[in-house]
Amino acid sequence: MKETVLGLNKDMKFYFCPEYVNMQKGIDSLCGFIRSNLMRDPFSNEVFIFMGRNKKQIKILRWDEDKFILYTVKLYNKKDLPLIIILEKTIII
């Protein structure tokens, strides 16, 4: 199973949160959101993707054996459409 720089690969299941999320949330708050809103287990080998209201920032949360990894991606001077297209092509909803 070949991984990318972020440790993600095509065999993982990706879940895109259908609602906008406050980008100030940390790991614990996002885990609570995953349990209560997505009805998923944050300790699974699934990858959870959250988008901010302005569509310029996303957070990616995943469990990796014994730790959570939280990625933050913030776009500067870019339109938000390409990011949405990329997410729609790679996510299982």
C-alpha positions as CSV (number, residue, x, y, z in Angstrom):
1,M,0.0,0.0,0.0
2,K,1.8,3.1,-1.3
3,E,1.3,6.2,0.8
4,T,1.7,9.9,-0.2
5,V,3.5,12.6,1.8
6,L,0.5,13.0,4.0
7,G,0.3,9.3,4.7
8,L,-3.0,9.0,2.7
9,N,-3.6,6.4,0.1
10,K,-6.4,5.4,-2.3
11,D,-7.4,2.4,-0.2
12,M,-8.5,4.5,2.7
13,K,-12.1,5.6,3.1
14,F,-12.6,9.3,3.0
15,Y,-15.6,11.1,4.6
16,F,-16.4,14.7,3.7
17,C,-18.4,16.5,6.4
18,P,-21.5,17.9,4.6
19,E,-21.7,21.0,6.8
20,Y,-19.3,23.8,7.4
21,V,-17.2,23.4,10.5
22,N,-15.6,26.1,12.7
23,M,-11.9,25.9,11.7
24,Q,-10.9,26.8,15.3
25,K,-11.9,23.3,16.4
26,G,-9.2,21.0,17.5
27,I,-8.8,17.2,17.6
28,D,-11.1,16.6,20.6
29,S,-13.9,18.8,19.2
30,L,-13.7,17.2,15.7
31,C,-13.8,13.7,17.2
32,G,-17.0,14.7,19.0
33,F,-18.4,16.1,15.8
34,I,-17.5,12.8,14.0
35,R,-19.3,10.7,16.6
36,S,-22.4,12.8,16.9
37,N,-22.9,14.2,13.4
38,L,-21.3,11.6,11.1
39,M,-22.1,8.6,13.3
40,R,-18.6,7.3,12.7
41,D,-15.7,6.2,14.9
42,P,-12.8,8.6,14.8
43,F,-10.5,5.8,15.9
44,S,-11.2,3.9,12.7
45,N,-8.8,3.9,9.7
46,E,-11.1,6.4,8.0
47,V,-10.1,9.9,6.9
48,F,-12.4,12.8,7.8
49,I,-12.4,16.1,5.9
50,F,-13.9,19.3,7.1
51,M,-14.3,22.6,5.3
52,G,-14.6,26.1,6.7
53,R,-17.4,28.4,5.8
54,N,-15.3,30.5,3.5
55,K,-14.1,27.4,1.6
56,K,-10.6,28.5,1.8
57,Q,-9.5,26.2,4.6
58,I,-9.9,22.5,5.2
59,K,-8.9,20.2,8.0
60,I,-8.2,16.5,7.6
61,L,-8.3,14.2,10.6
62,R,-7.2,10.6,10.8
63,W,-6.2,8.0,13.3
64,D,-2.8,6.5,12.8
65,E,-2.1,3.4,15.0
66,D,-1.7,5.2,18.3
67,K,-2.2,8.9,17.5
68,F,-4.4,11.4,15.7
69,I,-3.0,13.4,12.8
70,L,-4.6,16.7,12.0
71,Y,-3.7,18.4,8.7
72,T,-4.8,22.0,8.0
73,V,-4.8,23.3,4.5
74,K,-5.4,27.0,3.9
75,L,-5.7,28.5,0.4
76,Y,-4.4,31.9,-0.3
77,N,-5.3,33.9,-3.5
78,K,-7.1,31.0,-5.0
79,K,-10.6,30.3,-6.0
80,D,-12.4,27.7,-3.9
81,L,-13.8,25.7,-6.8
82,P,-10.8,23.6,-7.7
83,L,-10.6,22.4,-4.0
84,I,-14.2,21.4,-4.1
85,I,-13.7,19.5,-7.4
86,I,-10.7,17.6,-5.9
87,L,-12.7,16.6,-2.8
88,E,-15.7,15.4,-4.8
89,K,-13.6,13.1,-6.9
90,T,-11.8,11.4,-4.0
91,I,-14.4,11.1,-1.2
92,I,-16.8,8.3,-0.4
93,I,-20.0,9.9,1.1
